[in-house]
Amino acid sequence: MKVSVITATWNSGKTLCTTLDSVLSQSYPDIEHIIVDGGSTDNTMEIVREYEPRYNGRLRFISEPDKGLYDAMNKGRLRRMQRRQGCLP
C-alpha cells in the first residue's frame, strides 16, 4: 500500500531539509512525498529541486499561491487522489 506524505510549505527554506531528510530516512518502501508550496519567495523550491533526484520519482510538488494551510493540504490530497482509483481520505 502506498503511503502519501503531504507537506504544506511557505517560505520554509530554513526548516525544509529536516522534513525532506526525515521522509527519505523512512524504511517503508512505498512512500510518495507531495510538497504543496504557497508561492514561497525564499529558497524553498530550490531546496525541493535539489532533493528531487534523491527521491527516485517519489517526490511531486507544486508551487502556487493558495488560501492557507487547509487549502494547501486539500491540493495535496487532490494530487494524491488523481493517481488512484478508490482512495479513502
PyMOL commands that set and color helices and strands:
alter all, ss='L'
color gray80, all
select helices_A, chain A and resi 16-24+44-55+69-82
alter helices_A, ss='H'
color red, helices_A
select strands_A, chain A and resi 3-9+31-37+59-63
alter strands_A, ss='S'
color yellow, strands_A
deselect
rebuild
show_as cartoon
